Amino acid sequence: MSSTIKNYPKVSVVIVNWNGGDLLQRCIAELQQQTVHPHEIIVVDNASSDGSGQAVEQAFPHIRVIHAGSNLGFAAGNNLAVRQAASDSSWIALLNPDAFPEPEWLESLLDAAVRNPEFAIFGSRLMDANSGTLLDGTGDAYHLSGLVWREAHGQALQQEHLVSKEIFSTCAAAGLYRRDVFDALGGFDEDYFCYVEDIDLGFRYQLAGYRCLYVPTSVAKHVGSALTGKRSDFSVYYGHRNLVWTFIKNMPGLLFWLCLPLHLALNLITIAYFIRQGQGQVIWRAKRDAFNGIPKAWEKRRRIQSQRRASLTHIWQLLNKKFSRG
């Protein structure tokens, strides 16, 4: 990078792995080529059955591997790593095993963090690792209804995608988080296990008054759902259960009641859609468990909203209000 700031803060890179195999090996190999080396790399192995955690220890003895002993999920796995990260790391960079960072990935994130101290989360430009030319996403969007998606997913790269901008949240497949805020907010919600936990955390950053910036020069190639499967029963269950809890916990004040009819409609449409796709049983289970978890989510809401610093106007401006993702 030209004209970059070289006195960067220390950062711990965290990778949560479950049967990552060759993908994990490639991810770490790419990390070794960074123009700015992280203070440390921590791999949390969630009781992989393919020996990938042990393989990292053998191939990269300088990397710290935490053997969780069981599958903690993405949320708890990351929280475990952050708790054990070096105390002088002021930033945490998250990377999925199926995300392969280009050489300036980390330097671009740290450079943006130093130059933009008013922001506390920074998101990478994700490229589709399978096509090599299409975007996997330029940040996470949150719709009025509570639906979430990655902006520009599947689109061809355009000039507009190379411009830095404020976004709702970063996809945790490749992003940078200010550690003191992460700690103060309690990290990821471990009840989520996986899916939507990054948007939930991003929402809580926003509510607490901390903003998110998209950094287009920070690039990682992302396979996406390589380990859990796209639209698998696993991803449908956790994704659509956690959508409900995210809305209940985070949609603030009057916006909650204004958007609640849309959220209820979203859930009805979602149920109908997955029934037609032959996944009726799993979507019913997801929504049943989401409903049963509402009392606990509501208790979390009380705490989150009592600490809200962001205005309703700011949150309203960040919400996606389009009728389609395009």
TILUMMAR-553808 format. One record per residue (C-alpha): x, y, z; residue in three letters. Coordinates in steps of 0.05 Angstrom, whole numbers, plus 5000, padded with zeros to 4 digits. Layout:
XYZAla;...
***
This chain:
500050005000Met;502350704986Ser;502151265039Ser;499950785093Thr;500850885167Ile;506150395191Lys;505350465267Asn;499449995272Tyr;496149745336Pro;496949015354Lys;491648535327Val;489947815342Ser;487147415284Val;482046895304Val;479746295262Ile;474345825288Val;475045155255Asn;470644535248Trp;473144025198Asn;476444555156Gly;481444085124Gly;485044375064Asp;481045015068Leu;483945175136Leu;491045015111Gln;490045495052Arg;487146035097Cys;493146015144Ile;498145975086Ala;495146615058Glu;495646945127Leu;503146805126Gln;503747265065Gln;500747885097Gln;504448545087Thr;503048685161Val;503648085205His;498647995262Pro;500948005334His;498447285339Glu;494046785303Ile;489246365345Ile;485545765316Val;479845485358Val;478544765337Asp;471444555353Asn;472943815362Ala;474143695288Ser;473842965267Ser;478443075207Asp;484643225247Gly;485143935219Ser;486744245286Gly;492643775297Gln;494843875225Ala;495444625237Val;499844495298Glu;504444075257Gln;504844525195Ala;504845185232Phe;507945085301Pro;508145835316His;500545875312Ile;496545775376Arg;491245235371Val;485845195425Ile;482444515427His;475444665450Ala;473843935467Gly;466943985436Ser;463444375381Asn;462245045414Leu;459645355350Gly;462145995317Phe;459646475370Ala;462546135432Ala;468845925395Gly;470546645378Asn;468946885448Asn;473646355476Leu;479246595431Ala;478247325447Val;478347185522Arg;485046835514Gln;488047325463Ala;494147725482Ala;492248285531Ser;495848805489Asp;491948655425Ser;487249245418Ser;483848965356Trp;480948285338Ile;480848055265Ala;476147485249Leu;477147015190Leu;473346405169Asn;477145775149Pro;474045835079Asp;476246565071Ala;482946685038Phe;485947375051Pro;489947744998Glu;496748005021Pro;494248705040Glu;487848465074Trp;490148605145Leu;494249225129Glu;488349545095Ser;483849415155Leu;488849685205Leu;490350285161Asp;482950445158Ala;482350355234Ala;487950855247Val;485351355197Arg;478051305220Asn;477951285296Pro;470451445297Glu;469150745271Phe;469850105313Ala;468349555262Ile;471449475193Phe;469049015138Gly;472848705080Ser;470848635007Arg;469147904999Leu;470147594931Met;466946934910Asp;472646424915Ala;469145964866Asn;468246454808Ser;474046904824Gly;470547494791Thr;463847574827Leu;462847904894Leu;461047504955Asp;459248144992Gly;460948865011Thr;457948845081Gly;451748605116Asp;444948935106Ala;439248935156Tyr;432249035128His;426349365162Leu;423148675167Ser;429048355201Gly;431547995139Leu;439148005130Val;443747905071Trp;450648085044Arg;450448695000Glu;452348594927Ala;452747834936His;453547494868Gly;454348154830Gln;459948314782Ala;465148794810Leu;463549514794Gln;466950184809Gln;461850314864Glu;464249704901His;471250004905Leu;468950604946Val;469250595022Ser;462650725057Lys;459050645122Glu;455349985128Ile;450649655178Phe;455549105197Ser;461248685172Thr;460747955154Cys;464947595206Ala;468147165152Ala;473247725147Ala;472948345191Gly;476248765245Leu;473148925313Tyr;475449405367Arg;476848945424Arg;474749385483Asp;467849465453Val;467448725437Phe;468948575510Asp;464149105537Ala;458448825495Leu;459848115516Gly;462147885447Gly;457747435406Phe;451247165434Asp;452946445449Glu;445646225447Asp;446046335371Tyr;451245775362Phe;452346015291Cys;449046445235Tyr;446747165243Val;451047245305Glu;455547735267Asp;449648185248Ile;447048145319Asp;453748375345Leu;454248915292Gly;447249155311Phe;449449195384Arg;455649595364Tyr;451150085328Gln;446350145386Leu;452150285433Ala;454350855387Gly;459850515348Tyr;459850525272Arg;462150045217Cys;466250205155Leu;466949805091Tyr;474249765068Val;474449564994Pro;482049494991Thr;481748945044Ser;480148345002Val;478847615019Ala;476347054974Lys;470546705008His;467746014991Val;461646115036Gly;458045575076Ser;463445095055Ala;462944695120Leu;455444745135Thr;452444755065Gly;448345295031Lys;440845225048Arg;442244595086Ser;437544405143Asp;443144635190Phe;443745325160Ser;436245415152Val;434945235225Tyr;440045675257Tyr;439446255208Gly;431846315213His;431446185288Arg;436646715301Asn;433347235256Leu;427547265305Val;431947365366Trp;436147905331Thr;429948315315Phe;427048245385Ile;433548415421Lys;435848995379Asn;430549375340Met;430049995384Pro;424150365414Gly;418650585367Leu;422050245308Leu;420649565341Phe;413149675340Trp;413050015271Leu;416949435239Cys;413848865278Leu;408248735227Pro;413548685173Leu;417548205216His;411447765228Leu;409947765153Ala;417147575138Leu;416546965183Asn;410046745151Leu;412846815081Ile;419246455102Thr;415245865130Ile;411145815066Ala;417445855023Tyr;421245295058Phe;415044855060Ile;414944904984Arg;422344744982Gln;421144105021Gly;424144375086Gln;417744475124Gly;419844075184Gln;426344455196Val;423145145187Ile;417544975235Trp;422744735286Arg;426745375276Ala;420745825288Lys;418245405346Arg;424945455382Asp;425346195365Ala;418546305397Phe;420445905459Asn;426746325466Gly;423046995464Ile;422747095540Pro;430347025545Lys;431347475484Ala;426747995515Trp;430948005578Glu;437048125535Lys;433248675499Arg;432049045565Arg;439449065579Arg;441549245508Ile;436349805500Gln;437850095569Ser;445050215545Gln;443150495476Arg;446851125455Arg;445051145382Ala;438951555361Ser;432851245328Leu;434351695269Thr;441351395261His;438750685264Ile;433150845215Trp;438151125165Gln;442250485169Leu;436350015158Leu;435249755087Asn;428449965061Lys;428549664991Lys;423349174966Phe;428848734936Ser;436148594949Arg;438448884883Gly;
***
